């Protein structure tokens, strides 16, 4: 295992823990996107490009878009800075 893969695994664990403890929904989705992108890079370093591309497309792409659309539909995301003021 190379140093690059160890660093990626550390970032992967950090993303997983931060998603679990985050109270802001938008921030959680962004951390989930980062988790998926890091996981896709790990798949590429393990010489499995088909899984890496799928993880990037589905995990970071489609799933995150669906999360954002869902938050918009349930009015959890508001225009402007109203959402940030409501969190405080």
Phi and psi restraints in degrees (value plus and minus 20) as a CYANA .aco file:
   2 UNK   PHI    -105.8   -65.8
   2 UNK   PSI     147.5   187.5
   3 UNK   PHI     -82.8   -42.8
   3 UNK   PSI     -57.0   -17.0
   4 UNK   PHI     -81.5   -41.5
   4 UNK   PSI     -63.1   -23.1
   5 UNK   PHI     -87.3   -47.3
   5 UNK   PSI     -55.8   -15.8
   6 UNK   PHI     -86.0   -46.0
   6 UNK   PSI     -61.9   -21.9
   7 UNK   PHI     -83.0   -43.0
   7 UNK   PSI     -62.1   -22.1
   8 UNK   PHI     -82.3   -42.3
   8 UNK   PSI     -60.6   -20.6
   9 UNK   PHI     -84.9   -44.9
   9 UNK   PSI     -57.1   -17.1
  10 UNK   PHI     -84.7   -44.7
  10 UNK   PSI     -65.4   -25.4
  11 UNK   PHI     -83.8   -43.8
  11 UNK   PSI     -54.3   -14.3
  12 UNK   PHI     -83.7   -43.7
  12 UNK   PSI     -63.9   -23.9
  13 UNK   PHI     -86.4   -46.4
  13 UNK   PSI     -59.9   -19.9
  14 UNK   PHI     -82.2   -42.2
  14 UNK   PSI     -63.1   -23.1
  15 UNK   PHI     -83.8   -43.8
  15 UNK   PSI     -62.1   -22.1
  16 UNK   PHI     -84.0   -44.0
  16 UNK   PSI     -62.5   -22.5
  17 UNK   PHI     -89.7   -49.7
  17 UNK   PSI     -60.7   -20.7
  18 UNK   PHI     -89.1   -49.1
  18 UNK   PSI     -52.9   -12.9
  19 UNK   PHI     -84.9   -44.9
  19 UNK   PSI     -58.7   -18.7
  20 UNK   PHI     -86.3   -46.3
  20 UNK   PSI     -54.9   -14.9
  21 UNK   PHI    -122.3   -82.3
  21 UNK   PSI     -21.0    19.0
  22 UNK   PHI     -95.0   -55.0
  22 UNK   PSI     117.6   157.6
  23 UNK   PHI    -119.4   -79.4
  23 UNK   PSI     -38.2     1.8
  24 UNK   PHI    -108.8   -68.8
  24 UNK   PSI     104.7   144.7
  25 UNK   PHI     -86.6   -46.6
  25 UNK   PSI     -60.3   -20.3
  26 UNK   PHI     -85.5   -45.5
  26 UNK   PSI     -62.6   -22.6
  27 UNK   PHI     -83.1   -43.1
  27 UNK   PSI     -57.1   -17.1
  28 UNK   PHI     -83.4   -43.4
  28 UNK   PSI     -60.6   -20.6
  29 UNK   PHI     -86.6   -46.6
  29 UNK   PSI     -60.5   -20.5
  30 UNK   PHI     -83.5   -43.5
  30 UNK   PSI     -60.1   -20.1
  31 UNK   PHI     -88.1   -48.1
  31 UNK   PSI     -54.8   -14.8
  32 UNK   PHI     -85.1   -45.1
  32 UNK   PSI     -58.7   -18.7
  33 UNK   PHI     -83.1   -43.1
  33 UNK   PSI     -62.5   -22.5
  34 UNK   PHI     -83.1   -43.1
  34 UNK   PSI     -60.4   -20.4
  35 UNK   PHI     -79.2   -39.2
  35 UNK   PSI     -65.6   -25.6
  36 UNK   PHI     -86.4   -46.4
  36 UNK   PSI     -59.2   -19.2
  37 UNK   PHI     -87.0   -47.0
  37 UNK   PSI     -61.1   -21.1
  38 UNK   PHI     -84.2   -44.2
  38 UNK   PSI     -60.5   -20.5
  39 UNK   PHI     -84.5   -44.5
  39 UNK   PSI     -56.9   -16.9
  40 UNK   PHI     -87.2   -47.2
  40 UNK   PSI     -56.3   -16.3
  41 UNK   PHI     -86.0   -46.0
  41 UNK   PSI     -59.2   -19.2
  42 UNK   PHI     -82.1   -42.1
  42 UNK   PSI     -63.1   -23.1
  43 UNK   PHI     -81.3   -41.3
  43 UNK   PSI     -58.4   -18.4
  44 UNK   PHI     -86.9   -46.9
  44 UNK   PSI     -58.8   -18.8
  45 UNK   PHI     -89.9   -49.9
  45 UNK   PSI     -43.7    -3.7
  46 UNK   PHI    -107.1   -67.1
  46 UNK   PSI      -6.5    33.5
  47 UNK   PHI      39.8    79.8
  47 UNK   PSI      24.1    64.1
  48 UNK   PHI    -149.8  -109.8
  48 UNK   PSI      54.8    94.8
  49 UNK   PHI     -86.2   -46.2
  49 UNK   PSI     -48.3    -8.3
  50 UNK   PHI     -85.8   -45.8
  50 UNK   PSI     -61.3   -21.3
  51 UNK   PHI     -89.8   -49.8
  51 UNK   PSI     -56.0   -16.0
  52 UNK   PHI     -83.2   -43.2
  52 UNK   PSI     -64.6   -24.6
  53 UNK   PHI     -87.4   -47.4
  53 UNK   PSI     -60.2   -20.2
  54 UNK   PHI     -84.7   -44.7
  54 UNK   PSI     -62.2   -22.2
  55 UNK   PHI     -83.2   -43.2
  55 UNK   PSI     -61.3   -21.3
  56 UNK   PHI     -86.3   -46.3
  56 UNK   PSI     -62.4   -22.4
  57 UNK   PHI     -92.4   -52.4
  57 UNK   PSI     -67.5   -27.5
  58 UNK   PHI    -104.4   -64.4
  58 UNK   PSI     -69.6   -29.6
  59 UNK   PHI     -87.8   -47.8
  59 UNK   PSI     -73.4   -33.4
  60 UNK   PHI    -106.4   -66.4
  60 UNK   PSI     -46.8    -6.8
  61 UNK   PHI    -112.1   -72.1
  61 UNK   PSI     -97.6   -57.6
  62 UNK   PHI     -84.7   -44.7
  62 UNK   PSI     -67.3   -27.3
  63 UNK   PHI     -82.4   -42.4
  63 UNK   PSI     -62.5   -22.5
  64 UNK   PHI     -85.7   -45.7
  64 UNK   PSI     -60.0   -20.0
  65 UNK   PHI     -82.3   -42.3
  65 UNK   PSI     -62.6   -22.6
  66 UNK   PHI     -83.0   -43.0
  66 UNK   PSI     -59.0   -19.0
  67 UNK   PHI     -82.0   -42.0
  67 UNK   PSI     -66.0   -26.0
  68 UNK   PHI     -83.7   -43.7
  68 UNK   PSI     -61.6   -21.6
  69 UNK   PHI     -84.0   -44.0
  69 UNK   PSI     -60.6   -20.6
  70 UNK   PHI     -83.3   -43.3
  70 UNK   PSI     -64.3   -24.3
  71 UNK   PHI     -83.4   -43.4
  71 UNK   PSI     -56.3   -16.3
  72 UNK   PHI     -87.6   -47.6
  72 UNK   PSI     -59.4   -19.4
  73 UNK   PHI     -88.0   -48.0
  73 UNK   PSI     -55.1   -15.1
  74 UNK   PHI    -110.9   -70.9
  74 UNK   PSI     -10.3    29.7
  75 UNK   PHI      41.8    81.8
  75 UNK   PSI      11.5    51.5
  76 UNK   PHI    -102.0   -62.0
  76 UNK   PSI     -41.6    -1.6
  77 UNK   PHI    -129.7   -89.7
  77 UNK   PSI     103.5   143.5
  78 UNK   PHI    -133.3   -93.3
  78 UNK   PSI     140.8   180.8
  79 UNK   PHI     -89.3   -49.3
  79 UNK   PSI     127.3   167.3
  80 UNK   PHI      53.8    93.8
  80 UNK   PSI    -167.9  -127.9
  81 UNK   PHI    -121.0   -81.0
  81 UNK   PSI      -2.9    37.1
  82 UNK   PHI     -85.0   -45.0
  82 UNK   PSI     -53.9   -13.9
  83 UNK   PHI     -87.7   -47.7
  83 UNK   PSI     -59.1   -19.1
  84 UNK   PHI     -87.1   -47.1
  84 UNK   PSI     -56.3   -16.3
  85 UNK   PHI     -90.7   -50.7
  85 UNK   PSI     -53.3   -13.3
  86 UNK   PHI     -91.0   -51.0
  86 UNK   PSI     -49.1    -9.1
  87 UNK   PHI     -92.8   -52.8
  87 UNK   PSI     -43.5    -3.5
